[in-house]
Every structure is written in structure tokens, then in C-alpha cells.
Amino acid sequence: MLESFQNTFKIKELRNRIFFTLFILVIYRLGGHVPSPGIDAVSLKQFFDTQAGTLFGLYDMFVGGAFQKATVFALGIMPYISASIILQLLSPVIPYFQKLRKEGEEGRRKITQYTRYGTVVLASLQAAGVAVYLQNLNISTGTMVVTNPGMGFIGLTILTLTAGTIFIMWLGEQITERGIGNGISLIIFAGIIARFIPAVIDEIQLMVTGVRSVFMEIFIVVFLVAVVAAIVLVTRAQRRIPVQYAKRVVGRKIYGGQSTHLPLSVNTAGVIPIIFAQAIMSAPLTMSSFFPNNDFVASIVSYFDPYAITYNVIYGIVIIFFAFFYTAIVINPVELADNMKKQGGFIPGIRPGKRTADYIDKTLTRITLPGAIFFAIIAIMPNFLISGAGVTFYFGGTGILIVVGVALDTLQQMESHLIMRHYDGFMKKGRIRGRSM
């Protein structure tokens, strides 16, 4: 594997793509330290230290801490991700988007254009909400988070944060086009990794000062390695349905007749179910920050303690539900069966048409359930580590799935460049299979 990494720098095009990607990520991290005008970052950080379990804490993880610092990249790339998810959810419902998906490259360009428009709209709305909320913090916390509140501050914040999101979106597109890997995924990856490094330093300090024993640190490292290995295994897992194509004679040529397979991933939905579930489960804690002295809100929040058994059971059920829901949107068995029938393909022993669609749907349901349960366990495991073992540093379920998925996808693209130029890949047997986030 070490030799394969050395070979990546022998290929000029691949070497340039890697350096270009690193250069763009450095620009992104530098922009995450440029403060937005009119905000006292110190007072804001003191407030965010109490928001770890809310939507604000979840959002701050994706943007690498830029949200709690109120930088120009405070919104990060999340408005773009939200716009993409909204368009994916609307595609099966609105015929116009269904038509665009079938138009090939031209249709993808149109969808990308609509995604950009949606990103601007969502970023503007979120920036307006952030500006109003920051002004209200002056009253609720008693500290001047916003130095000069008013319409001028709101307008400037909307312009600054929206422009920051658009710039990040452009950086991500540049990585995808001229770098290596998926640009948007790598930007989120960089933000999460940026939060991990200080946490590792904190763990080392705890061990040096004697607060944490060496045995416990070794246990944490071994446990994290085992979790990463399990995630890689499940992420790469596929159910391959054999497909046979009948021979067709067109003129003097014979088409078809080959055997192939239809790969169905165990984790088709990726990290989306965990993001949706976290947003729903953290909503009560977020609402409580808006109504700090309301007894009714406080009574509801008491049932959403992240370390309670009931909370984690509900959290796991919601993740499993969204895994099935999002998989049903992404993969349409009826459409797959129809396309297979049009191309003269069939599953051995299964009639083409409705029987094939039912078989694919049944298979997809069987492989989605264990995958969803596994990732639900990964998502709720940190809560038990904190409450049971007293571990303060951990890879949260969402973070570790994104990191592993993006790493696999990037390595897969690097391996493709190596194999295309007759070099060995990173693995002696098989190929690395990544997945989209």
C-alpha cells in the first residue's frame, strides 16, 4: 500500500489534482477563521459551549466550528446539502424533475442549476434567522453578542453569510472538476476532521495529567479502530442480483447474451437518515433555548435526555425509518425492472416486469434492515460511552460515517487513476468501493 501511495505522486495529472485539492481545503479552513462583522466572538462562544446537544451543536460540527465563531463561513455548505436533499425528495413527486433526471447530462445540468438557486434562497433565509437570533441573545444572555444591532447588522449578516456559502459551493465544485474526490463531501470531511484534532489533544492532556488512565486510552483507540473497520465492512457490503441479457440480432451484429449483476448496497441511504434523525431529536433542546423560562417546554425537554434509554430507543427507530424512507426515494424497483425489460435483461428464475420489481423490492428491504440497525447502533453508541464509561472524546455516529465514506470514495478515485495507468491499486485483492455521502 505504501508503494501505491508513492505511485500517486509519479503520475503528473494525479499529483496536480491532489495538490489542487489540498490547496482548496486550506483556503476553506482559512476562511473559517475570518470573523463576520458586528459580532463579539468571545461572548458567542460562551453561549455555544452550552449548545452541544442542540441543532446548533450539530450544525457547528458540519462546518468545523465556524458557526460558533460567527465567521464568514458560518453556514458552511449545509444550505447546498439541504437544497440537494429537497430536490431529491421532490423528484419522485414532480413530473418535471422526473423528466430532467432522464435527460442525461443536460438534465443533470438543469438540476445543478436549480440546486444553486435553492442554495442562495436557503442560505439567505438561514442567514436572516441567524442575524435575528444573535440580536435576541443580547437580551436573553445579558451580554452584547451583537455590538450594533439593527437592520444594518441584519442586512450585512445576510450578505456576508450568503456570500460565504456561495463561495464554499464554488470551492467544492472546483475540487470535483479539477481535484480528486467529491468536493462537497471533502469540505464537510475537512470541517469534521478539524474538530477531531483538538479533541485528540485534549485526550492526550488528560492522560498526561493522570485524569485518564493509559489502559482507558488504549481501550478507546482499539474500540475506535474496531468501529471504523466495521463501518468500512458494512459500507462496502453489496447484494449482487444476477442479471442475464438475451441475445439480439441487429443487422449482422449480435448484441447481449452476457451475464452481469445488479449491485444493491446495504447502506443505500448513506448518512442522510442519521442527519434527519438528529435534527428531529435535537429540536426540543433547540426550542428550549428560545424559551428558557417556560415550564411547559422544560417538561417536554426532560423526556429528551440524550443519555436516557427511551431517547436512544426512539432515536434508533427514527434512523431505521428514514433509512427505509430515503432508500425508497433513491431506488425505484419498478423503474429498474422496466429498464431491465427494455434492454432484454432478466433475473434468472424471475419473470420480467412486476415479478422482477417485487423481487428487487423484497431483496432491498431485507438488506436495508440490518444495515439500518447497524448504523443506528453506531449513532447511539457514543451516548452510552459518555454515560457508562465516562469517555469525553468519541467519534459521533454522523461524523465517523461521513469521514469513512468520503475517505473510501476519494481512495477509490485515486485507485482508478493508478489502475488506468497500469499501476497496482491500494489493495492486492479486490478494489476499493466508495459511496456517495
DAQUI-V922813 format. One record per helix or strand. SS is the DSSP state (H for helix, E for strand). FROM is the first residue (numbers start at 0). LEN is the number of residues. If there is no record, write none. Layout:
SS_FROM_LEN, SS_FROM_LEN
This chain:
H_1_7, H_11_20, E_34_1, E_38_1, H_40_8, H_54_8, E_70_1, H_77_14, H_94_7, H_104_37, E_145_1, H_150_28, H_182_26, H_213_23, E_237_8, E_247_3, E_252_3, E_258_7, H_271_10, H_282_8, H_294_7, H_308_22, H_332_10, E_344_2, H_353_36, H_396_24
